[in-house]
Amino acid sequence: MIAFAVFAFASFTDLFDGYLARRLDQETELGKFLDPLADKCLVLGAFITFIFLSEQIQVWMVLCILARDIVITCFRYLAIYQGKTLQTSRLAKVKTDFQMFSIMVILTSFMVLTVREYDLINQQYHSALESGLSRWDVAGANIRRFLRGQYDDFFFGLTCFLPYYLMILTTIITILSLLRYLFTNYKLLHGPIPVIRPKEKEKGYWQDLDKGRISALNKFGRSAGERKSG
């Protein structure tokens, strides 16, 4: 209950903050960079927690979401570095909304079931994995039982498979969103890149710095030679 309330409050304040920034025309480049970063921390924090609470949530799912966020954050920084705007798409918004929806549903499942009931679901998945079955097999069997009405408790039966399928869909949408970002922003890789291919101004700075170092080393070498000969 507390986790649900905290997450809902954080999501609401994020939406309200963005609304005020647009309404009052207070958007800044720093805000455009930090706001999505805060969203990512909020979402990833929830998904990482789910790994330890539910056998239905797999590490590779969260790693895919984390990898996507790291790549997009790098692209967003690269766009700022080059003085350009990162092109977004409607799919990115769909991804964010679906992630939030999935988190809210999974948190709700923790609220409607008792600890003992959730432990039974986790034990079912754990035992199936030890016997050689996959989570896909277990979730598929559970949804078939649910559709045949073999569960006495509606919410218990729903929770036996829904978190798994929600995370599968979330991961797929996240990967598609990444591919969309890469397709629309790949030209950023052709421009200046910090350290690897810096801007001309920065390149001149480093060249001057290297020349200064070489000159200082030459002077040191000459003075050392003079002292030795003297």
N, C-alpha and C positions, 0 to 999 in steps of 0.2 A: 504494500500500500504506500509506504513512504517513498520507495524507489519510483513508483509510478507517478506520485505527486511531484517529486523533484524533477523527473524527466519532463513531465508535462509543463511545469513552470519554466524550466530552462528553454524548452522549445517555444513557448509563448513569448518569453522575453526576447528571444532571438528574432522572432517574426516582428514583434513590436518595435525593436530597435531598427530593423531594416526599413520598416514602414516610416518611422520618424525621420530617418536619414534621407529617404527619397522625398518625403513630403516637405521637409524644411530645406531641401537642397544642400545637405551637409555631407554628401558622399565625398570621400577622399580615396586616394590610391592606397593608402595604408589600410583604411577600413575595408576596401574591396579585397585586400589580401588577407587581413586578419579575420574577417567575418566568416568566410568559408572554412578557414583553418579551425575556428572555434566550433563550427558545425561538425567538422570531421572528428575532433576530439570527443565531442559529446556522443556521436554515433558509435565511434570505435570503442569508447569506454563501455557502452552498453553491450556491444557484441562480444567483447573480450570477457566480460563478466558472465555472459550466457554460456560460454565454453565450459566454465567451471560448475555451472548449475544444471545444465541440460545435456544429456547424452545425444540429443538430436542435432546439436550445433557442432559442426566439425571445424577443426583448426584451419583447414585449407580454405573454407568459405571466408573466414575473417581475414586470412592472409591475402586473398584476392581483393577484398575491399580495401585493406591497408595499402597494398601495392598500387591500386588505382589512385588512391588519394595522394600517395607520395609522388607519383608521376605527374598528376595534375597540378600539385603544389609547385613542383619544379617548373612546369610549363608556365604557371601563373607568374612566378618570379622572373622567368626568362622574358615574358611579355613586358613586365614592368622595366626590366633592365634595358630592353630595346625600345622602350617608349611606345609600345603598342598595346592593343586591347585583346585579351584572350577571347576568342569567339566561342560562345556557349551555344547550347541547343536545348530544345524542349525536352529531349531525352534526359538531360542532366537534372532538370526539375522533376521529371517523373521518377528518376532514380532516388533523389532525396526524399520525395514524398513517400515512395514505397518503403524506403529504409525506415523512416519514422513510423509508418503504419505497422511494419513488421515488429518493430521494437515495442510499440504500444500493445499489440496483440499478445506478444510473448510475455510482457509484463503482466497483462491481464490474466493470462493463464496461471501465473504464479499466485494471483490473488484469489481466483475462484476455486483452486484446488488446495487441499491440505498438503502439508509436508509429506505425510505418509503416502498420499496418492501420487504425488510427483516422484517420490522414491520408487514406487512400483513401476512407473513408466521408465525411469532410468534403468532399473534392474532388468526390465524386459529387453531394452536395447543392449545393455551390457552383456547379458546372457546370450543373446542372439549373435553378437559379435564374437564372443568366445567360441561359439559353435560353428563359426565360419560364414555366417550370413552377413549381409551388408545392411547399413541403415536404410538403404533404398528398399531392400526386401521387407524389412520390418515395417516401415512406413506404408508400403503398398498393401501388406497384409492387414494392417490396422485400418486403413481407409476402406478396405473391402468389408471388414467386420462392421465398421461404422455405417456404411451404406445399407448393410443388411439388418441394421438395428440390433446388433448383438451386445451393445453396451447399455447398461442400465442408466448410467449417468451420461447425459448428452455432452457436458463440458469435458468430462474425463475422456470420453471417446474422441472428441475433437482435438484435445491436447495430445493424444497419442500419435498424431501425424502432422497436424497443422504447422507447428514451429519448424519442422524439417522442410516441408514444401515451401513455406514462406522464405526460408533462408536460401533454398535452391533458386527460387525466382529472383530474390534480391541479388544473389551473386551473378546470375545471368545478366540481369539488367545493368548491374555495375560494370561488368566486362564490356557490354555493348556500348555503354556510355563512354568508357575509356577509348574504345576503338573510334567512336564518333569524334571525340576530342582530338585524337591523333590525326584523323583524316582532315579535319578542318583547320588544324593549327600546325601541321607538320612544317610549314615554311619558316616557323620560328627557329628550327634547327639549322636553317641556312644562314641565319643572321649571326650577330656577335654573341658569343657565349663566354661567361666569366672564366678566366684562367685559360681555358682551351683556345678560344678565339676572341680575345677581348676587343673592345672598341678601339678605334684608331687613337683616340686621346689617351686611353689607358696604355695602349701599346707603346706610344711615344714616351709615356712616363717610365715604363719598365725598361725601355731601351736606354733612356737617359740615366736611369739608376744603374744599369749594367755598365754603361760607359764610365760613370763615376767610380764604380767599384774597380774597374780595370785600371783606370787612371791612378787611383789610390794605391793599388797593388804595384803598379810600375814605379811610382815614386818611392814606395817602401823598399822595393827591390834595388833601385838605384842608390838610395841612401845607405842601405845595408852594404852594398858593394863598395861604396866610398869609404865607409868606416873600416871595412875589412882591409882595403888597400892601404888606408892610412895607418 
